Amino acid sequence: MSGLADENEPSLEDLAEAIRRLDIAPFLLSTVSTLTSLAYGKIEEGELEQAKMAIDAVGALLPILQGAVDEELLRDFDRALANVRVAYADAASGPPD
């Protein structure tokens, strides 16, 4: 085996071109989904500062997506944000007496 890169692997130019062609809205939706999942995980682990950071990021990204994605999909993410905020508030208030 030679030290040359595999012919099937993309070149740096190919990767750069692929990045340039990315549509931002689907990328942001994926990020919102990931951050929402991370927020729930951080809440379960009691890492509330980390959860709040993820929740705040989702809250900042969703308005940017208005008009760029399907309104029904955006409503679903708005509901998910509301639900994770409730879960965060419950966790932050401590265990019930």
C-alpha positions in Angstrom: 0.0 0.0 0.0 1.4 3.4 -1.0 1.4 6.5 1.1 -0.9 8.2 -1.4 -4.5 9.0 -0.4 -7.1 6.5 -1.5 -8.5 7.5 -4.9 -12.1 7.1 -3.6 -11.6 9.6 -0.9 -12.8 13.1 -1.7 -10.2 15.8 -2.2 -10.1 19.0 -0.1 -11.5 20.8 -3.1 -14.4 18.3 -3.3 -15.1 18.8 0.4 -15.0 22.6 0.1 -17.4 22.4 -2.8 -19.8 20.2 -0.9 -19.8 22.6 2.0 -20.5 25.6 -0.3 -23.5 23.7 -1.7 -25.1 23.0 1.7 -28.5 24.6 2.3 -28.4 26.3 5.7 -32.1 25.7 6.8 -31.9 21.9 6.9 -28.5 22.2 8.7 -30.1 24.5 11.3 -33.1 22.2 11.7 -30.7 19.3 12.4 -28.8 21.4 14.9 -32.1 22.4 16.6 -33.0 18.7 16.9 -29.6 17.7 18.2 -29.6 20.6 20.8 -33.1 19.6 22.0 -32.0 16.0 22.5 -28.9 17.2 24.3 -30.9 19.5 26.5 -33.1 16.5 27.6 -30.0 14.4 28.3 -28.4 17.2 30.3 -31.6 17.6 32.3 -31.6 13.9 33.1 -28.0 14.1 34.2 -28.7 17.2 36.4 -26.4 19.4 34.3 -28.8 22.3 34.3 -26.4 25.0 33.1 -25.6 22.9 30.0 -29.3 22.2 29.5 -30.1 25.9 29.7 -27.4 26.7 27.1 -28.9 24.2 24.7 -32.4 25.5 25.3 -31.4 29.1 24.8 -29.6 28.2 21.6 -32.8 26.5 20.3 -34.8 29.5 21.2 -32.4 31.7 19.3 -32.4 29.5 16.2 -36.1 28.9 15.7 -37.0 32.5 14.8 -34.3 32.5 12.2 -36.0 29.6 10.5 -39.4 31.3 10.1 -40.2 31.6 6.4 -37.3 29.2 5.5 -38.9 25.9 6.5 -42.4 24.4 6.5 -44.6 26.2 9.2 -45.9 22.9 10.5 -42.4 21.6 11.1 -41.5 24.9 12.8 -44.6 24.5 15.1 -43.4 21.0 16.0 -40.0 22.4 17.0 -41.7 25.2 18.9 -43.7 22.6 20.9 -40.5 20.6 21.5 -38.9 23.8 22.9 -41.9 24.5 25.1 -41.7 20.9 26.4 -38.0 21.0 27.2 -38.4 24.3 28.9 -41.1 22.8 31.2 -38.8 19.8 31.9 -36.0 22.2 32.7 -38.2 24.3 35.0 -39.3 21.1 36.8 -35.7 20.0 37.3 -34.6 23.5 38.4 -37.3 23.7 41.0 -35.9 20.6 42.7 -37.6 17.4 43.8 -41.2 17.6 45.1 -41.7 17.7 48.8 
